[in-house]
Amino acid sequence: MSQLKLDLELRLQSHRFAAISTSTPGQPSSSGESNVVSTSSAEAALRVVWCPAFEVGRASVFHGDCLEWLANQSDNSIHGVVTDPPYGLVEYQPEQQHKLRRGRGGVWRIPPSFDGHRRSPVPRFTTLTASDLKALDGFFKVWAAALIPVLVPGAHVLVASNPLLSHRVALSVCQSGFERRGEVVRLVMTMRGGDRPKNAHNEFPDVTVMPRSKWEPWLLFRKPLDGRVQDNLRKWGTGGLRRVSSDRPFADVIASAPTRPDERRLAPHPSLKPQAFLRQVVRAILPIGEGVVLDPFAGSGSTIAAAEHIGYESVGVESDLHYLQMAQSAIPMLKDYEPSSDAGSR
């Protein structure tokens, strides 16, 4: 991993992006960081062309802030999005990630071992303040506004969420112009909820503060169509979801299991979702199996790996160098990972 880290850091320093300007054709930039190419477009003169940090198969993964990346992409260039964003934003700030990696927790709850199994950390969303929630609302509104022009008409966006915050995310995304298209329910028992009152569990042994969570909402949105669904499918290849088979439509309830330890060892990200689930939703996001799938919060690359397994072209963007390095090694392994027979339900 140390050599991988060094190689990736060197590539990022020298090839992070290339700025487009109206300079003379064929003449390189005097800057050591970017290459300048010729264009006659005033709009393109202000755009930055990002070079991938690495590529795997049909996938390209970029290092940087997804809002900056989206601002420099061509309109109507992405056909679907599947992503698991930072729910509360706070938990992925550098200081909280540092605490998590040191095992100190911070906003992350580090559960004790249960039945001999070490549970994954989960964020404490109930600790979010009013200002945190306001920042959450604003972020998803800005993110959705940046995303919508990059998508082709009729493109679907599937966003992982949780029952405490999903209503806020949905409202913010719809305020930026997306249509709400329901949600996909991932049936999975997590470590959320089910606890007795803190420091009063003996006094109130028959009380649970919140229900034990046995499902996870994935919010589904669509960019408005260009005409009817059939028109949009013919012109853009989007507008619906891909059926499981000719006699079985894609359903909005999917039985799932927590990510297994052997899969988590391939990509030890705290929010890793299993390939058995991701491959189903990624496949569905392109209705005729053609186009580009984007994950703007790529993390360890699990969505990208699912797209690679299916054979879709994909793009990932990740701001955290630690997770970017993880993704470079994890994507090829996750792509070939074979879930056990019980990975789809529990």
Order of alpha helices (4+ residues) and beta strands (2+ residues): alpha-beta-alpha-beta-beta-beta-alpha-beta-alpha-beta-beta-alpha-beta-alpha-beta-beta-alpha-beta-alpha-alpha-beta-alpha-beta-alpha
